[in-house]
Amino acid sequence: MIELTRFTAHDRERLLAARPAMVADFEADRAGFLGARLVELPGGEWLDIVEWRSAEDFRISREKGPNRPGIAEFFAAIDGLVSDERGELR
């Protein structure tokens, strides 16, 4: 399953500094997390492309929220959600 989250973050340096710890926390704490790519878009927008083993793994991860310091810091660097979609990689 692919998660596509588009968001704004006006402090680029803070967001990028927080990213490695967020990914490390996901790798350590989120079963089914297969990887993530962050795309910088024009106008202060970003697209996070996250791959999950299953929709159930994604659901469980969502329930945990920002439960680890690296995840919390990355989420704190996000100003606002633009869109959030999920789909199946074919």
C-alpha positions in Angstrom: 0.0 0.0 0.0 1.2 3.5 -0.8 0.4 6.5 1.4 0.6 9.9 -0.4 0.6 12.9 2.0 0.9 16.4 0.6 1.6 19.1 3.2 3.1 22.6 3.8 6.2 23.3 5.8 7.7 26.8 5.6 10.8 25.9 7.6 12.6 23.7 5.1 15.7 23.3 7.2 13.8 22.1 10.3 11.8 19.6 8.2 14.9 18.2 6.5 16.8 18.0 9.8 14.0 16.1 11.4 13.6 13.6 8.6 16.4 11.1 9.3 15.2 10.5 12.9 11.6 10.2 11.8 12.6 7.5 9.3 14.7 5.7 11.9 11.8 5.8 14.4 9.4 4.4 11.8 11.9 1.6 10.9 12.3 0.7 14.6 8.6 1.1 15.7 6.3 0.5 12.7 5.8 -3.0 11.5 5.2 -3.1 7.8 7.0 0.2 7.1 8.9 -0.4 3.9 10.3 3.0 3.1 9.6 6.6 2.4 10.5 9.3 -0.1 10.1 13.0 0.5 9.6 15.3 -2.5 10.0 19.0 -2.4 7.3 20.8 -4.5 7.0 24.5 -5.4 5.5 27.0 -3.0 6.6 25.4 0.3 4.7 22.2 -0.3 6.0 18.7 0.1 4.8 15.2 -0.9 5.7 12.2 1.4 5.4 8.9 -0.4 5.4 6.0 2.1 5.2 2.4 1.3 3.5 -0.1 3.7 3.3 -3.9 3.6 -0.4 -3.7 4.1 -3.3 -1.4 4.8 -3.5 -3.0 8.3 0.1 -2.0 9.1 -0.7 1.5 8.0 -3.8 1.6 10.2 -1.9 0.4 13.2 0.9 3.0 12.6 -1.7 5.8 12.4 -3.1 4.7 15.8 0.3 5.2 17.3 0.6 8.8 16.2 3.8 10.7 17.0 4.8 8.3 19.8 8.6 8.7 19.3 10.8 11.8 19.4 11.9 11.7 15.8 8.3 11.3 14.6 7.0 14.0 16.8 9.7 16.5 15.7 9.0 15.8 12.0 5.3 16.2 12.5 5.9 19.4 14.4 7.7 20.8 11.4 4.5 20.4 9.3 2.4 23.6 9.0 -0.7 22.1 7.3 -2.1 19.1 5.5 -3.0 19.6 1.8 -4.1 16.1 0.9 -3.8 12.5 2.2 -4.5 9.6 -0.1 -3.8 5.9 -0.2 -3.5 3.4 -3.1 -2.2 0.1 -4.2 1.1 -0.2 -6.1 0.5 -2.1 -9.3 
